Amino acid sequence: MDLTKLTMGRRTVHNYHTEKVNDTLVEAALGLSLWAPNHRLTFPWAYFWTGDKTRAQLAELNIRLKEAKGPQSEIKKNAARANITNPSHLILMATVLSDPATAHEDYATLACSVQIASLFLWQHQIGTKWSTGGHSTHADSYEILGISSKEYRLQGALMIGVPSIVPPAPPRPPLDKFLRKLT
Ligand SMILES: Cc1cc2nc3c(=O)[nH]c(=O)nc-3n(C[C@H](O)[C@H](O)[C@H](O)COP(=O)(O)O)c2cc1C
């Protein structure tokens, strides 16, 4: 697929079939993501591939976070759980802590990496969503993952799965809104 079509055609996917994506394909996407530009070659990534037990804990955390905002019906609780358990793969993503200037650049590297992985998977008809929803960066998530906030900063979750619904493309404003050509 050509890059224009791939870039414009990729969508953030919110709804997934329960069908499993091949682990090898997901590993290939994450491996390719390491080819993102990375100033000073700091290699800032930490990808946490969640298994059933971790997922269940994150799902319960997600429900608790929703309940903290107000009472949740069983339907809403099930939806909050499914949000974590439904995608084929759920990768929590962190960057290694650093000084502010390096951390800023490291986050940029991660963002490039996520796009590379997402475009690669999209090419294989697999959807992704970078979520910064509460559970993906919460203090309790560090505990669930067994990592320290003195070493890592959680930057969100990458959901991966076979799309059950591909949302319409949110239109982008034209380039002239953002581009200033100077003399
Ligand atoms: C850093 C980052 C965090 C995001 N967090 C969320 C999120 O928590 N929930 C969500 O629905 N989408 C999230 N998104 C996806 C954007 O909402 C999405 O990219 C945007 O709506 C454009 O849709 P598209 O990716 O299909 O073009 C996030 C995207 C980025 C880059």
The ligand as an SDF file (V2000), in Angstrom:
LIG
                    3D

 31 33  0  0  0  0  0  0  0  0999 V2000
   -0.9340   10.5150   22.6540 C   0  0  0  0  0  0  0  0  0  0  0  0
   -2.2820   10.0670   22.2040 C   0  0  0  0  0  0  0  0  0  0  0  0
   -3.2340    9.6840   23.1410 C   0  0  0  0  0  0  0  0  0  0  0  0
   -4.5030    9.2410   22.7440 C   0  0  0  0  0  0  0  0  0  0  0  0
   -5.4020    8.8400   23.6980 N   0  0  0  0  0  0  0  0  0  0  0  0
   -6.6280    8.4460   23.3040 C   0  0  0  0  0  0  0  0  0  0  0  0
   -7.5610    8.0210   24.2850 C   0  0  0  0  0  0  0  0  0  0  0  0
   -7.2730    7.9700   25.4880 O   0  0  0  0  0  0  0  0  0  0  0  0
   -8.7980    7.6530   23.8650 N   0  0  0  0  0  0  0  0  0  0  0  0
   -9.1460    7.6860   22.5110 C   0  0  0  0  0  0  0  0  0  0  0  0
  -10.2760    7.3530   22.1950 O   0  0  0  0  0  0  0  0  0  0  0  0
   -8.2520    8.0450   21.5650 N   0  0  0  0  0  0  0  0  0  0  0  0
   -7.0110    8.4280   21.9160 C   0  0  0  0  0  0  0  0  0  0  0  0
   -6.0890    8.7920   20.9830 N   0  0  0  0  0  0  0  0  0  0  0  0
   -6.4460    8.6800   19.5480 C   0  0  0  0  0  0  0  0  0  0  0  0
   -6.9320   10.0120   18.9730 C   0  0  0  0  0  0  0  0  0  0  0  0
   -8.1280   10.3730   19.5870 O   0  0  0  0  0  0  0  0  0  0  0  0
   -7.0870    9.8360   17.4720 C   0  0  0  0  0  0  0  0  0  0  0  0
   -5.8170    9.7000   16.8870 O   0  0  0  0  0  0  0  0  0  0  0  0
   -7.8200   11.0040   16.8190 C   0  0  0  0  0  0  0  0  0  0  0  0
   -9.1440   11.0340   17.1960 O   0  0  0  0  0  0  0  0  0  0  0  0
   -7.7510   10.9360   15.3020 C   0  0  0  0  0  0  0  0  0  0  0  0
   -8.3050    9.7350   14.8340 O   0  0  0  0  0  0  0  0  0  0  0  0
   -7.4790    8.8070   13.8470 P   0  0  0  0  0  0  0  0  0  0  0  0
   -6.2930    8.2960   14.6160 O   0  0  0  0  0  0  0  0  0  0  0  0
   -8.4430    7.7120   13.4440 O   0  0  0  0  0  0  0  0  0  0  0  0
   -7.0690    9.6180   12.6610 O   0  0  0  0  0  0  0  0  0  0  0  0
   -4.8280    9.2160   21.3470 C   0  0  0  0  0  0  0  0  0  0  0  0
   -3.8580    9.6140   20.4030 C   0  0  0  0  0  0  0  0  0  0  0  0
   -2.6000   10.0320   20.8310 C   0  0  0  0  0  0  0  0  0  0  0  0
   -1.5910   10.4500   19.7830 C   0  0  0  0  0  0  0  0  0  0  0  0
  1  2  1  0
  2  3  1  0
  2 30  2  0
  3  4  2  0
  4  5  1  0
  4 28  1  0
  5  6  2  0
  6  7  1  0
  6 13  1  0
  7  8  2  0
  7  9  1  0
  9 10  1  0
 10 11  2  0
 10 12  1  0
 12 13  2  0
 13 14  1  0
 14 15  1  0
 14 28  1  0
 15 16  1  0
 16 17  1  0
 16 18  1  0
 18 19  1  0
 18 20  1  0
 20 21  1  0
 20 22  1  0
 22 23  1  0
 23 24  1  0
 24 25  2  0
 24 26  1  0
 24 27  1  0
 28 29  2  0
 29 30  1  0
 30 31  1  0
M  END
$$$$
